[in-house]
Amino acid sequence: MAANFMTLKYLESETYEEIKTDLLCQLAINGTSGKHYIDLINDYMDLWVTKSLLVDDIQERGVSITYDNGGGQTGVKKNDSIEQRIKVNVQMLKLLDSLGIKPSRQDGDIGDEDM
């Protein structure tokens, strides 16, 4: 199945490559290797593309959308992309946890010991 234009926009983006490279580097730093883990990184990146498309939809259509069911009923309802984005984010976090990837502390970050 061919990817549509919007999907390709993200698959071919510099950000996509940077995130994927960073995740693969973090696996290497952690000493994690194996095709299974690379496949999980690819799953993460698929979810990243999905999340990006959901964000586009929310920005384009807003949080509330009008509907017309064709039977004369019209109204306003919440944009389902909001709920889907939350679910995708949760799954992305679970994948990172499964991979053992944690946020790295950068210089200037405030840690618990700084509080």
Phi, psi and omega in degrees: 000130182281143177282144178280172184304315183294322178294316179299326179305320181275320180299328183260010183279155176296322180299318178304310181297319180296316180295313181299315179299317179299316180296317178296321177296319179296323175299314181298316179299322180282353181077021180266126180221161178131149182296330178301318181289324176295321177297321177294324175297318178297321175299317179300316182293325174299318178293325178298318178297315179300314179299319179297320178293322177294320177298317177302315181297317180296318179293324182285313186260344180088181182279336177240138181232151176272149179229157175219110185279004178084349179257018179094355179266129176227164179174195180237138176221167179289150177284118182298342179296334179294310179296320179295323178298318179299315180296319179295317178300319179299315180295322178298317179295322177296320178296316178300320178296317178298328179278351182074026181262122179243155176299138178272148180276124179263157175303132178095348176290147179265120178259174180301325182289345179274351185265000000 
